[in-house]
Amino acid sequence: MSYRIVTDSSANLTDKQISDYGVEILSLKYYINGKEYDSYIKGVPTDYAETYRLLREKANITTSLVTREACDSVILPILEKGEDVLVLAFSSGLSGTYQNIVNAAEDYRERFPERKITVIDTLCASLGEGMAVHYAVKLKNEGKSMDEVADWVEKNKLKICHIFTIDDLFFLKRGGRLSGGGAIVGTLLGIKPLLYTADDGKLYVTGKVRGRKAAMEHLIKSVGEKAVKPEEQDIFIVHGDCEEDAKYVEREIKKRYKVKSTLYNYVDPVIAAHSGPGTLSVFFMGEKR
């Protein structure tokens, strides 16, 4: 049976990836000074510069989940065409988006009993979620069934490593997205926190280093220490409006580990509202997170 892969805007896929993969995107929303914005609009570039300018000014930017309206606009047309749907969703440890999609899917199954709708909690975020989509699309293109692809994602999602650093814990603490270790002050005396996304899909501080360069070195070394056969891997990088840092990390990873390919993108406005400018993260496949 024909099926489509759907994900949400928190996967932080580039426009080219979205087009090449043929995936559909459910957009989360964010609000600046009471005005509503979609984190992703098909065919419309996101204004990252303005969002990050406001974040640096500590503007009150709030976010919300994927809505039922968004699910209806994206998923219903697929079902009406007679195709099944595989949804890879933003970590339930960070958002209620997964549960909202599950609720919508329950209604769709009643309306389309002949269709199969599978919703997976990736327990991933940003391009970690995007990496789950990346491999799912690869398997689909190889002719794997929806059940086979879903099974692979379930078995391998906790091998997608998310290693990152941020400039200021203010944003994670403000949004309530930090679990444990929250007392570390990232801006104090140039101390930079090191974090990761754990098996429960939540964020945890694992340590701290002095200075941005040391934080970037931690990200680079994590590929060599944790990645399984990095020379055969696609390594993803996201940045919070610090492109030169992302390029540096990308160059060093390529030089040291001869990785198969690299890709980097901005952290989208919804995640950026909680992680802040200066966020920098690498994603790759390991034995475990």
C-alpha positions as CSV (number, residue, x, y, z in Angstrom):
1,M,0.0,0.0,0.0
2,S,1.1,3.6,-0.7
3,Y,2.0,5.6,2.3
4,R,3.3,9.1,3.2
5,I,5.7,10.2,5.9
6,V,4.7,13.2,7.9
7,T,6.7,15.0,10.6
8,D,6.5,18.4,12.3
9,S,8.4,21.6,12.1
10,S,10.5,20.8,15.1
11,A,12.4,18.3,13.0
12,N,14.3,21.4,11.6
13,L,14.6,19.9,8.2
14,T,15.9,22.2,5.5
15,D,13.6,23.2,2.7
16,K,15.7,21.1,0.3
17,Q,15.3,18.0,2.5
18,I,11.6,18.5,2.8
19,S,11.3,18.8,-1.0
20,D,13.7,15.9,-1.7
21,Y,12.2,13.6,0.9
22,G,8.6,14.4,-0.2
23,V,7.5,14.6,3.4
24,E,4.7,16.8,4.8
25,I,5.2,19.1,7.7
26,L,2.9,19.8,10.6
27,S,3.7,23.3,11.9
28,L,4.0,24.3,15.5
29,K,3.2,27.9,16.3
30,Y,4.9,30.7,18.2
31,Y,3.8,34.1,19.4
32,I,5.6,37.4,19.5
33,N,3.9,40.3,21.2
34,G,0.6,38.5,20.9
35,K,0.9,37.9,17.1
36,E,0.7,34.3,15.9
37,Y,3.3,32.8,13.5
38,D,3.7,29.4,12.0
39,S,7.1,27.9,12.5
40,Y,6.9,26.4,8.9
41,I,4.9,27.5,5.9
42,K,5.4,25.6,2.7
43,G,7.2,27.7,0.1
44,V,7.8,30.6,2.5
45,P,11.3,31.2,4.0
46,T,11.3,31.6,7.8
47,D,12.6,35.0,9.0
48,Y,15.2,33.7,11.3
49,A,17.1,37.1,11.7
50,E,14.1,38.9,13.2
51,T,13.2,36.1,15.6
52,Y,16.8,35.8,16.9
53,R,17.1,39.6,17.2
54,L,14.0,39.6,19.4
55,L,15.3,36.6,21.4
56,R,18.6,38.5,22.1
57,E,16.5,41.3,23.5
58,K,14.8,38.7,25.8
59,A,11.4,39.3,24.1
60,N,8.6,37.3,25.5
61,I,8.2,34.6,22.8
62,T,5.8,31.8,23.6
63,T,5.0,28.6,21.7
64,S,2.2,26.1,21.2
65,L,1.7,22.6,19.9
66,V,0.7,21.2,16.6
67,T,-3.1,21.9,16.5
68,R,-5.9,19.8,15.3
69,E,-6.4,22.2,12.5
70,A,-2.8,21.6,11.3
71,C,-3.4,17.9,11.5
72,D,-6.6,18.2,9.5
73,S,-4.9,20.3,6.8
74,V,-2.0,17.9,6.3
75,I,-3.1,14.4,7.2
76,L,-6.7,14.4,6.0
77,P,-5.8,15.1,2.3
78,I,-3.4,12.1,2.4
79,L,-6.1,9.8,3.8
80,E,-8.6,11.0,1.3
81,K,-6.2,10.1,-1.6
82,G,-6.3,6.5,-0.3
83,E,-2.8,6.6,1.2
84,D,-1.6,5.4,4.7
85,V,0.3,7.8,7.0
86,L,3.4,7.4,9.2
87,V,3.9,10.3,11.5
88,L,7.3,10.9,13.2
89,A,6.6,13.3,16.0
90,F,8.5,15.7,18.3
91,S,9.6,14.2,21.6
92,S,6.8,13.8,24.2
93,G,9.4,14.8,26.8
94,L,9.4,18.3,25.4
95,S,6.0,18.9,23.9
96,G,2.4,17.7,23.9
97,T,2.5,17.6,20.1
98,Y,2.8,13.8,19.9
99,Q,-0.3,13.4,22.0
100,N,-2.3,15.9,20.0
101,I,-1.4,14.0,16.8
102,V,-2.4,10.7,18.5
103,N,-5.8,12.2,19.5
104,A,-6.4,13.3,15.9
105,A,-5.3,9.9,14.5
106,E,-7.9,8.2,16.7
107,D,-10.6,10.2,15.0
108,Y,-9.2,9.6,11.6
109,R,-9.2,5.9,12.1
110,E,-13.0,6.0,12.7
111,R,-13.5,8.0,9.5
112,F,-11.1,6.0,7.4
113,P,-11.2,2.4,8.8
114,E,-9.5,1.1,5.7
115,R,-6.4,3.3,6.2
116,K,-3.5,2.7,8.5
117,I,-2.2,5.6,10.6
118,T,0.9,5.1,12.7
119,V,2.2,7.8,15.0
120,I,5.6,7.4,16.6
121,D,7.0,9.4,19.5
122,T,10.6,9.8,18.3
123,L,11.8,11.1,21.7
124,C,14.0,13.2,19.5
125,A,14.2,17.0,18.9
126,S,15.4,19.3,16.2
127,L,17.6,17.6,13.6
128,G,17.6,14.5,15.8
129,E,14.0,14.1,14.9
130,G,15.0,15.1,11.4
131,M,17.5,12.3,11.4
132,A,14.8,9.8,12.2
133,V,12.9,11.2,9.2
134,H,16.1,11.0,7.1
135,Y,16.5,7.3,7.7
136,A,12.8,6.6,7.4
137,V,12.7,8.1,4.0
138,K,15.8,6.2,2.9
139,L,14.1,2.9,3.9
140,K,10.9,3.9,2.2
141,N,12.8,4.7,-1.0
142,E,14.4,1.3,-0.8
143,G,10.9,-0.3,-0.9
144,K,10.3,-1.0,2.8
145,S,6.7,-1.1,3.9
146,M,5.3,1.4,6.4
147,D,5.4,-1.3,9.1
148,E,9.0,-2.1,8.4
149,V,10.0,1.6,8.5
150,A,8.0,2.2,11.7
151,D,9.7,-0.8,13.3
152,W,13.2,0.4,12.4
153,V,12.5,3.9,13.8
154,E,11.1,2.4,17.1
155,K,14.2,0.1,17.4
156,N,16.8,2.8,16.6
157,K,15.4,6.1,17.8
158,L,17.3,5.9,21.1
159,K,20.5,5.5,19.1
160,I,20.2,9.0,17.7
161,C,22.6,11.1,19.8
162,H,21.8,14.7,20.6
163,I,24.8,16.6,22.0
164,F,24.6,20.3,22.4
165,T,25.6,23.5,24.1
166,I,23.8,26.8,24.7
167,D,25.0,30.2,25.6
168,D,22.5,31.0,28.2
169,L,20.3,28.7,30.4
170,F,17.8,31.6,30.8
171,F,15.7,30.4,27.9
172,L,15.5,26.7,28.9
173,K,14.7,27.7,32.5
174,R,12.1,30.2,31.4
175,G,10.3,27.7,29.2
176,G,10.5,24.9,31.8
177,R,12.3,22.6,29.3
178,L,15.4,21.8,31.5
179,S,15.4,18.6,33.6
180,G,18.1,18.4,36.3
181,G,21.2,20.4,36.6
182,G,19.3,23.6,36.2
183,A,21.4,25.5,38.7
184,I,24.4,25.8,36.4
185,V,24.6,29.4,35.1
186,G,25.8,29.4,31.5
187,T,26.8,33.0,31.4
188,L,28.8,33.1,34.6
189,L,32.5,33.7,33.9
190,G,32.2,32.3,30.4
191,I,31.0,28.9,31.7
192,K,29.2,27.0,28.9
193,P,26.8,24.2,29.8
194,L,26.9,20.9,28.0
195,L,23.6,19.1,27.4
196,Y,22.1,16.1,25.8
197,T,18.6,14.6,25.1
198,A,18.2,11.4,27.1
199,D,16.1,8.3,26.5
200,D,13.1,9.9,28.1
201,G,13.2,12.6,25.4
202,K,14.0,15.3,27.9
203,L,17.0,17.6,28.2
204,Y,19.7,17.2,30.8
205,V,22.9,19.1,31.7
206,T,25.9,16.7,31.7
207,G,28.7,19.2,32.5
208,K,30.2,22.5,31.8
209,V,33.3,23.9,30.2
210,R,35.0,27.3,30.2
211,G,34.5,29.2,26.9
212,R,32.7,28.7,23.6
213,K,35.7,27.0,21.9
214,A,35.8,24.3,24.6
215,A,32.1,23.7,24.2
216,M,32.5,23.3,20.4
217,E,35.4,21.0,21.0
218,H,33.1,18.8,23.2
219,L,30.6,18.5,20.3
220,I,33.3,17.6,17.8
221,K,34.9,15.0,20.0
222,S,31.5,13.4,20.8
223,V,31.3,12.3,17.2
224,G,34.6,10.4,17.5
225,E,33.8,9.0,20.9
226,K,30.1,8.0,20.4
227,A,29.3,7.6,16.7
228,V,29.3,4.2,15.2
229,K,31.5,4.2,12.1
230,P,31.4,7.9,11.6
231,E,33.0,7.6,8.2
232,E,29.8,5.9,7.0
233,Q,27.5,8.4,8.6
234,D,25.5,11.5,7.8
235,I,26.2,14.1,10.6
236,F,23.6,16.8,11.2
237,I,24.3,20.1,12.9
238,V,21.9,22.9,14.0
239,H,22.7,26.4,15.2
240,G,20.9,29.2,16.9
241,D,22.0,32.0,14.6
242,C,25.7,31.2,15.0
243,E,26.4,29.9,11.5
244,E,30.2,30.5,11.7
245,D,30.4,28.2,14.7
246,A,28.3,25.6,12.9
247,K,30.7,25.8,9.9
248,Y,33.7,25.4,12.2
249,V,32.2,22.3,13.8
250,E,31.3,20.9,10.4
251,R,34.8,21.5,9.1
252,E,36.5,19.8,12.1
253,I,34.2,16.8,12.0
254,K,34.9,16.3,8.3
255,K,38.6,16.7,8.8
256,R,39.0,14.5,11.8
257,Y,36.5,11.7,11.1
258,K,36.1,11.7,7.3
259,V,32.3,11.4,7.7
260,K,30.1,10.5,4.8
261,S,28.3,13.8,4.7
262,T,27.3,16.7,6.8
263,L,24.3,19.1,6.9
264,Y,23.5,22.1,9.0
265,N,20.4,24.3,9.5
266,Y,19.0,26.9,11.9
267,V,17.2,26.0,15.0
268,D,13.5,26.8,14.2
269,P,11.8,29.7,16.1
270,V,9.7,27.3,18.3
271,I,12.8,25.4,19.7
272,A,14.8,28.6,19.7
273,A,12.3,30.3,22.0
274,H,13.4,27.7,24.6
275,S,17.1,27.2,23.7
276,G,18.0,30.8,22.8
277,P,20.6,32.3,20.4
278,G,24.0,30.5,20.4
279,T,22.5,27.0,20.6
280,L,24.8,24.5,18.8
281,S,24.1,20.8,18.5
282,V,25.4,17.7,16.6
283,F,23.3,14.6,15.8
284,F,24.5,11.2,14.8
285,M,23.9,7.5,15.3
286,G,25.6,5.8,18.3
287,E,25.2,2.6,20.2
288,K,23.1,4.6,22.7
289,R,22.4,8.2,23.7
